[in-house]
């Protein structure tokens, strides 16, 4: 579902709006979904604000509240990159619903993209050819120095056997 909106500084239009809920999202996700923040509601209690006007006239303000550097200071305040939840203001709950719809679509798209990349990796992983002879030689050198604990010789033998089987399988 593609929702149309405008990101701008609608200070006059947001007068009287108030908190309607929260959105679990990172600053980067919000910036991806809505662009650079353009609001300027309160420079002391919040660090960032998006003022969004949806095509149906719904106004939404997305902002952090009393948890950032402006309010809490450098020692206790969160940096934008550390924030994972933001407040959503507006005149009714529709503001939260529309913001969540856009962010949830983006998060789902991102998750599906990551799953697709993982599936591609798994599909092609069997085609990888790995020769661990160099690692085996290094382990043998360490074993000769008597600096290794018990069980390492068995691990080396298993690694050598696996490498031999791998080479036979891929050279056949």
C-alpha positions as CSV (number, residue, x, y, z in Angstrom):
1,X,0.0,0.0,0.0
2,X,1.5,3.3,-1.1
3,X,0.5,6.3,1.0
4,X,1.1,9.8,-0.3
5,X,2.4,12.4,2.2
6,X,4.3,15.6,2.4
7,X,7.2,16.1,4.8
8,X,7.5,19.8,5.8
9,X,7.5,22.4,8.5
10,X,3.8,22.7,9.3
11,X,4.2,24.5,12.6
12,X,0.9,26.4,12.3
13,X,-1.0,23.3,11.3
14,X,0.3,21.2,14.2
15,X,-0.8,23.6,16.9
16,X,-3.1,21.7,19.3
17,X,-1.9,18.3,18.2
18,X,-0.7,16.0,21.0
19,X,0.7,12.5,21.6
20,X,-1.3,9.7,20.0
21,X,1.1,6.8,20.4
22,X,4.6,5.5,19.5
23,X,6.3,3.8,16.7
24,X,9.1,1.2,17.1
25,X,11.6,2.3,14.5
26,X,15.2,3.5,14.2
27,X,16.1,7.0,13.1
28,X,17.5,5.5,9.9
29,X,14.2,3.8,9.2
30,X,12.2,6.9,9.7
31,X,14.6,8.9,7.6
32,X,14.3,6.3,4.8
33,X,10.5,6.4,5.0
34,X,9.9,10.1,5.4
35,X,13.1,11.9,4.4
36,X,15.1,14.3,6.5
37,X,13.3,15.7,9.5
38,X,12.0,19.2,8.9
39,X,10.0,20.0,12.0
40,X,11.2,22.5,14.7
41,X,8.6,22.1,17.4
42,X,10.8,22.1,20.5
43,X,14.6,22.4,20.6
44,X,14.9,21.5,24.3
45,X,12.7,18.4,24.9
46,X,13.2,16.8,21.5
47,X,16.1,16.4,19.1
48,X,14.3,15.6,15.9
49,X,10.9,16.0,14.4
50,X,9.1,15.1,11.2
51,X,5.9,17.0,10.4
52,X,3.9,14.8,7.9
53,X,0.8,15.8,6.1
54,X,-1.0,12.8,4.5
55,X,-3.1,13.1,1.3
56,X,-6.3,12.7,3.4
57,X,-5.3,15.8,5.5
58,X,-4.1,13.8,8.5
59,X,-1.2,15.5,10.3
60,X,1.4,13.5,12.1
61,X,4.4,14.6,14.1
62,X,7.1,12.0,14.7
63,X,9.6,13.0,17.4
64,X,11.7,11.8,20.3
65,X,10.7,13.2,23.7
66,X,12.9,13.9,26.7
67,X,15.4,11.1,25.9
68,X,18.0,12.7,23.6
69,X,21.0,14.9,24.0
70,X,19.1,18.1,24.1
71,X,17.1,17.2,27.2
72,X,19.4,14.6,29.0
73,X,22.8,15.9,28.1
74,X,25.8,14.1,26.6
75,X,26.2,11.6,29.5
76,X,22.6,10.4,29.7
77,X,21.0,11.3,26.4
78,X,20.5,9.0,23.5
79,X,22.0,9.9,20.1
80,X,19.7,9.7,17.2
81,X,21.4,6.4,16.0
82,X,20.6,4.8,19.4
83,X,16.9,5.6,19.4
84,X,14.5,2.8,18.6
85,X,11.1,4.3,19.5
86,X,9.6,7.6,18.7
87,X,6.4,9.4,19.7
88,X,3.7,10.1,17.1
89,X,1.5,13.2,17.6
90,X,-1.5,14.3,15.8
91,X,-5.2,15.2,16.2
92,X,-6.4,11.6,16.3
93,X,-5.2,8.0,16.2
94,X,-5.2,7.9,12.4
95,X,-1.9,9.7,12.6
96,X,-0.3,6.7,14.3
97,X,-2.0,4.2,12.0
98,X,-0.7,6.0,8.8
99,X,2.8,6.4,10.2
100,X,2.9,2.7,11.3
101,X,1.6,1.6,7.9
102,X,4.5,3.2,6.1
103,X,7.1,2.1,8.5
104,X,5.8,-1.4,8.8
105,X,5.8,-1.7,5.0
106,X,9.4,-0.6,4.9
107,X,10.4,-3.0,7.7
108,X,8.7,-5.9,6.0
109,X,10.3,-5.1,2.7
110,X,13.7,-4.9,4.4
111,X,13.2,-8.2,6.2
112,X,12.1,-10.0,2.9
113,X,15.1,-8.5,1.1
114,X,17.4,-9.9,3.9
115,X,15.7,-13.3,3.7
116,X,16.1,-13.3,-0.1
117,X,19.8,-12.6,0.3
118,X,20.2,-15.3,2.8
119,X,18.4,-17.8,0.6
120,X,20.7,-16.9,-2.3
121,X,23.7,-17.4,-0.1
122,X,22.4,-20.8,1.0
123,X,21.7,-21.7,-2.6
124,X,25.2,-20.8,-3.8
125,X,27.1,-21.9,-0.7
126,X,27.4,-25.5,-1.9
127,X,29.3,-24.2,-4.9
128,X,32.0,-22.6,-2.8
129,X,35.4,-24.4,-3.1
130,X,37.5,-24.1,0.1
131,X,41.0,-25.3,0.4
132,X,42.1,-25.2,4.0
133,X,45.6,-26.6,3.5
134,X,47.2,-23.4,4.7
135,X,45.1,-23.5,7.9
136,X,46.1,-27.1,8.4
137,X,49.8,-26.3,8.0
138,X,49.5,-23.5,10.5
139,X,47.8,-25.8,13.0
140,X,50.4,-28.4,12.5
141,X,53.1,-25.8,13.3
142,X,51.3,-24.8,16.5
143,X,50.9,-28.4,17.5
144,X,54.7,-28.9,17.1
145,X,55.3,-26.1,19.6
146,X,53.4,-28.0,22.4
147,X,51.4,-24.8,23.2
148,X,48.0,-26.4,22.5
149,X,45.6,-28.0,24.9
150,X,44.0,-31.5,24.7
151,X,41.6,-32.2,21.9
152,X,43.4,-30.1,19.3
153,X,45.0,-33.0,17.6
154,X,41.6,-34.6,17.1
155,X,40.3,-31.4,15.7
156,X,43.2,-31.2,13.3
157,X,42.6,-34.7,12.1
158,X,39.0,-34.0,11.6
159,X,39.8,-30.8,9.6
160,X,42.3,-32.7,7.5
161,X,39.8,-35.5,6.7
162,X,37.1,-32.9,5.9
163,X,39.4,-31.1,3.6
164,X,40.4,-34.3,1.9
165,X,36.8,-35.3,1.3
166,X,35.9,-31.8,0.1
167,X,38.7,-31.9,-2.5
168,X,37.7,-35.4,-3.7
169,X,34.1,-34.3,-4.0
170,X,34.9,-31.2,-6.0
171,X,37.6,-32.7,-8.1
172,X,35.6,-35.7,-9.2
